[in-house]
């Protein structure tokens, strides 16, 4: 098996799990958003970044 065929095969095998994971995700419109909660009458009473990559919102209706 030549080097090009091995490279193509390894890329195809590596892409299989990520493709299956992408299909397992629910559609974006089904995920709750902060804007959606605000439209439903919720108020933000606290915001925390927790020194990480995520923002946490504490909501109250």
C-alpha positions in Angstrom: 0.0 0.0 0.0 1.5 3.3 -1.0 1.8 6.4 1.2 -1.0 8.3 -0.4 -3.4 5.4 0.0 -2.4 5.0 3.7 -2.9 8.7 4.3 -6.4 8.8 2.7 -7.4 5.6 4.6 -6.2 7.0 8.0 -8.0 10.4 7.4 -11.2 8.5 6.4 -11.0 6.3 9.6 -10.3 9.3 11.8 -13.3 11.2 10.4 -15.8 8.4 11.1 -16.3 9.0 14.9 -16.6 12.8 14.4 -19.2 12.4 11.7 -21.2 10.1 13.9 -20.9 12.6 16.8 -22.1 15.5 14.6 -25.2 13.6 13.6 -26.0 12.7 17.2 -26.3 16.3 18.2 -29.9 17.7 18.4 -30.7 20.5 16.0 -29.7 24.0 17.1 -33.3 25.3 17.3 -34.1 22.6 20.0 -31.3 23.8 22.4 -32.3 26.3 25.1 -30.7 29.7 24.9 -30.4 32.6 27.2 -32.3 34.8 24.7 -35.1 32.3 24.6 -35.4 32.3 28.4 -35.4 36.1 28.4 -38.2 36.1 25.9 -40.2 33.8 28.3 -39.9 36.4 31.1 -36.9 35.2 33.0 -34.5 37.7 34.5 -30.7 37.3 34.9 -29.9 37.6 38.6 -26.2 36.6 38.4 -23.6 35.9 35.8 -20.4 34.0 36.5 -17.5 33.1 34.1 -15.9 30.8 36.7 -12.5 31.7 35.2 -13.1 29.3 32.3 -14.4 29.2 28.8 -18.1 29.0 29.8 -20.5 31.7 31.1 -23.0 30.7 33.7 -26.3 32.5 34.1 -28.6 32.3 37.1 -32.1 33.0 36.0 -35.3 33.8 37.9 -38.8 33.9 36.7 
